[in-house]
């Protein structure tokens, strides 16, 4: 049997749907034919000027929200932060989890606009049970539609042979998710896409569950309907922080908008990729999709949305650098912008893009830089809009959540007057510590900052 046939058979034996197998086969074939998933800078140009959220016309919000569904990516465990359960169930701030905030925001919008606004999670096999239990605590969420669906899983491939990797010591490590670009096919093969269309829903807002800034904005929903937009991506203006972020460009050959990620950039193009002034607009992973257009596109392609390939090179056991080198074939959901001829961009404030990927981000999220509204919105203070403090905690002592919690036992310090907080070494913070300006701490030995201390440059 060929390497592809072996991988397809492995997926069938694991109970993966035929459409998921076809999606994998499409990616595998493109890899075998030499596609490296690289987008050269020479083939791209600046995306052009983009309208801003505060420039949108008003009107039609109620009607658009009545036909909208909210979909959150919820398949991650954030193992890089040492988590063993779903990331969305981790405390975001004030003892409230990310998912609790999302649920609260959804219910508040329903009350304010008298709409159904279904909330749906795309789970993985490792997050589904726990998050379903959390959703079950809120029976009022149920509008007669499934509240979750599951992304597929694909075999890791041996880098030398492209055959499915074998790791008998821990067979679960033989598998990986195909990236969040799987959301479109998974939505269709779960039957949920058709169920939504049958109930009269026409639009979806898709975003990450760890980004509490990605709230449903009625003006965007109305803009989508008014302008008959098939696919819209919220973008932010780039800064130096976007060294690894995915930027938007236009393909010179046909003018199509595309998303380029760092993994799709050759070594010789890395300097260009980091030029945030040149590319200017960066993906937030807040996406708005016309469900009828998505259904038609998938139907025309037999359920396969051949998104640009991302080839991740790893080892079968990511904790063991001596284990078998493997390839993981992935795609990004934002890459679907290249599949819709009428795709559009919308420039939004930084407050709509605050993903928590590290404990540095978590400290800012838990600090007094943010406030929580009665509608469960987590908003930056007006004076901090677009100007969040820079935090860099020593990864030796703060990288994992349990390490982080031990060193902030009484909560985050005040950062509302901070520009920077950089910590080198093992520092424990007492309650009520205030950071002002740009502060850098150096601790050769374990150190404790006493409660109520004000830190200044």
N, C-alpha and C positions, 0 to 999 in steps of 0.2 A: 504493500500500500504506500501511496505517496505521503509526504509529510502533511499535506492538507487533508487528505482522507483520514489519516490517523487522528488529527485534531478534530475534524468534524464528527467522527465516531465517538470520540471521548466526550464531546458536548452532548451528543444524543444519549449516551449512557448516563449522563448526569441529569437528563431530563430537560435540557435547554430547548426552547421552541425553535422550529425550523427557520422562522424569520431571523432569529438571533444568529443561527448558524450561517445563514446567507450573508448577513452583515459581516460576520467574522471572515467568511470566505472571500468577500470583496476586499477587505483590508489585507488579508493574507496574499491574495493574488497580486495586488498592487505592490506589496513589499517584494514578492518573489520576482516581479518584473522590473525591479530596480528603483521603484519609487522610494525616496528617502524621507519624504515629508518635509523637504526644505523649500523655503520661499526666498529666492535671492532678492536682495534690495534692488538690483538692477531691473527687476521685472515689476517693481511697485512704485507708486507715487503717493503723495499726500492725499488724504481722503477728500479735502475740500472743506468749505465752511459748513458749520452744523448749527441748526436752531437750538436755542436754549429753553429749558423748562419754563422759566419765568416769562418767556415770550409767547407761550401758547395761548390761543384763544380760549375762552370759557364757554360753557354751555354743552349740554348733552351728557354730563357726567352720570346722572342717575340711570339713563338708558344704557350707557356703556357698562356700568358696574353690574347691571342686572344680567348681563351676558358674559360676565368674566369669571374665571376660575383661577385660584391661586395655587401654584405648584412649587413646592420647596424640595431642593435636593437634600436628601437626608440619609445618604448611604455611608457617611464617613464615621470613623472611630477616632480620628486624630491621634493615631499611634505615636506620632512624633512628639506629642505632648504627654505621652504616657497613659492615655486613656484606654480603658478596656470596654467601655460601653459607648452607646451612641453619643457623638459630640453634642447633638442638640439637647441632650438631657443634662449636660454640664451646667453649673451655675454661671449665668452671664453676669448678673449683678444683683445685689440686694436679696440674695437667696432665691432668685427666680431664674429658671433655666431658659435657654434660647427658645425651646419649643413652647414653654409657657407664655413667653412674650408674644410669639407668633399667634398662638391661640387667642390671647387677649386682644391683640390688634385686629384679628379677623372678626371676632364677635363684636367689637366696638364699631367697626365699619358696617357690619350688618345692621346694627341698631340705628346708626346715624343715617343710613341711606335706605333702610327697609329693603334689602336685597338678600338673596340666598348666599352668594359668594362662597362656593365650596372651597374647602382647604384640602389639598391632596399632597401626600408625601411620596417622593420616589425613594424607596428604601432599598437596601441590599439585604442579603440573607443574614448578615450579622447585626443589622439594626432593626429589622422588621418587628420582631416579637416585643421588644422593650418599648418601641415608640407606639405600637398599636395599643399597648396597655395604657400608655399615657393618654392617647386619644380617647380611649374608652372611659376615662374619668370625666369626659365632657360630652355627654350624650347630646347636648344641644348643638354640637357641631354637625350631626348627621342630617344631611338633606336628601337622603335616599340614593346617594352615589357612593361608590367605594372611596375610602379616604386614603388609600395608598395603593401603589403598584410597585413591582420589583424590577430592578435593573438586571441585566443578564450577567453571566460570568463567562470568561473565556480562558483557554489554556495559555500559560506562559510557554514560550517557545525557546528551545535550546538555540543559542546564538549561532552555533556552527552548522546545525543540521536543519533548523526550523521545525523539527519534530516536537511534539508536546513534551515538556519537561516532566521528569519523574523524580519524586522526592518522598520515598516511602516513610522516612522518619516523621514527616508531617505532611500528609497528602493535601491538606488545605492550601499549602503554599504552592501547589502546582497551578493554582487558579488566580486570576486577577480580574478586576472590573475593566470594562472596555472604555473607561472614561465617561464623563457625564454627557458626551455626545450621544450616548445610547438612549437618552431620554425620549427622543422622538419615536424611535422604533419600539421602545418598551411601552410607551403610551398607547401605541396602536395595537400591539400584539396582546396587551392586557385586556383589550376590549373597552378601555376607559375612554379613548378618543371618540369612538363611535357613540358611546353612551352619553358623553357630554354634548355631542352634536344633536343627538336625538332629543335631548332635553332643552335645546335652544341656546346652549352656550356657544359663543363664537370666538372668544379671545381667552388667552392664558397669559398670566404674568408668571415667569419662571425665575427663581433666584436661589441663592444658597441659604441654607438655614442658619449659618453662622454669621450672616450679614444682617444685623438688626436695622440697618438703614434702608434695607430693601423693602420698604412698605408699599402698599397699594396706593398709588397716586391717581385720584380720579381724573385729573386733567390729562394724564397720559392715556388712560383708557379711552377718554372721549376723543383725543387726538387721533388715536389708532382708528376709531370708527369713522370719524369725520373725513379723514384723508384716505380711507380704504388702504391702510398700510398692512402688508402681509407679515412683515418681520421688522421689529424695532429693537435696537440695542441702546441702552443707556451708556453713555461714555463720560469720562472725566478728563480734564486737561492734565497732561502728564507733568510729573515732577521728577526730581532725581530719585525718588523712592520707587519709580517704575522700572528699575533696572531689569527686573525679571517679568514685568507685566506684559500682557498681550496687547498689542496696538492694532489699530485699524488702518488700512491702506486701500488704495484702488489698484487693481491689476491694470497695467498699461495696455495689455492686449485687447481688453474688452470693456474696461471701465467698471468692472464689478467690484463692489466692496468685499474685502476679505479680512480675516483675523489672522495675525501672525503671532505665534507663541515663541518663547525662547527656544523650546525644543525643535522648532522648525527653522532655525537660523544656523547657517554654517559658521564655522570658526572665523572665517575671513569677514563675515558680516556682523560680528558681535558688536563692534564699535558703532556701526550704523544702527543696529537694533536698540542700543542704549541711548540713542539721540532723541530724547523726548521732545525737544523743540522741533525737530523735523517731522516726526509722526504725529505729535500733539495729542491725539485722542486715544484713550485707553479703555479697554473693556471692563465693565463692572460686573459682568455676569448677571445683570438685571435685564431680562429679555421679555419681550411682548410678542406673542405669536397669534396670527389669525388661524384658528383651528381648521376652518374649511380649506384654506390654502395648504396647510400642513397635510391634511388628509389626502387632498388631491395629489400632492407631490409624492407622498409615500405610495399611493395607489399606482401612480404612473411608473414607479420604480420597484414594484413588487415588494414593498416594505423595506427596501434598502436605501438609506440616505448615505451615499458614499462621501462622507466628510473627509477633509484633508487628514492625512495620516500623521499621527504622532508616534514615533518609535522610541520607547523608553528602554534604555539598556540598564539592567540591574543583575542581581544574583537571585537565584530561586529562593534562597533564604536571605532576606535583606539584612539580617543581623550577622550573617556569616559571609564575609567577603571572599572566602575560599570555596563557597558552594558554586554550583553550576551557573555560568553566565547565561542570562536569558534575555529575550526581547518581549516587551509588553506592547501590544498594538492598541493604541488609544485614539480617541478623538475628543475635541472640546465642543460643548454645546453651542458656544458662541460662533463656532466655525460655520454653523448653518446660515450665517449671514451671506455666505457665498452661494447658497442654493436658492435664494429668493431674489428674483430680478428686481422686485420693488422694495428691497430692504432699505431701511432708513436708520439714521442715528439721531440721538437727542442728548445734548449736553446737560448734565445734571450737577448739582452741588456735591462736594466731597462728602457731605453728611449722608448721602445715599449709598456710599461705598466705604463701609467700615468692617470688613471681614476680620474675624478673630482667628488668625492662623498660628499665632505663637503666644507665649505668656507675656511678651511685651505688649501685644495688642490687648490681652486680657486685662492687664493692669490699667490701661487707659480706659477700657470699657467700664471697669468697676470704680473708677475715680469720680470725683466731683466735676470733671470736665463735662459729664453728661447729666441730664436730668430725665426723669420719667414722667410723662404726662398722664392724666386720667385715662386716656385712650390706650395706654400701654406703649406709647411711642417712646423710643430712647433717642433723645435729641441732644446735640451739643449745646452748651450755653451760647447765647447769641454772640458773645464776644470771642468765642472760640470757633465759630463756623469757618471751616476751611483752613484751620490753623491749629491742629491737634499737636500736643507735645510729642517730641521724639523720645522714645524710651528704648534703652538697650541694656538688658539685664544679663549678667554673666551666665552663659549657658551651662557652665559647670554646676551651678547651684540653683538655677531658676527654670531650666528648660522644661522639666516635667511638672505637671500640675501639683502633685503632692509636695515637691520641693518648694514650689512657688507659695503654696498655702502655708507651709511651715515658716516662711520668712515674712509673710504678711498676716500674722495670726489675728490681728485686730482690724483687718481691712486695708484698702489701698490708701496711700498718703494723698493729701490734697495736691492736685496738679493744675488747678484752675489758673494759677499764676506762673506755671512752669513753661519753659521753652524746651528744656532737655533734662532727662535724668539718665545718666549712664553709670552703671554699677560694675566695678571690677572687684571680684572677691565675694566672700560670704558675709552678707549684711542682712540682719533681721531688723524690721521696722516696727516700732511700737505704735500704738494708736495715736491718731491726731497729728501725725507728722505732716508738715507743710513744706512743699518744694516751690521755691521761687526762682525764676530766671533759669540759667543753664547750670545744672549741678552735675558734677562728676565725682563719684566716690571711689576710693582705692583702699582695699582692705587686704593686707597681707595675712592677717589672722581673722578668725570669725569676729564680727563686730555687731553691736546692737545700737540702733538709734533710739534714744529714750523717747517715751511718749511726749507729745506736744512740742517736739523740737522743730524749729524752722531752719530749713537748709537753704543756703544762698551760695552763689558763686564765691 
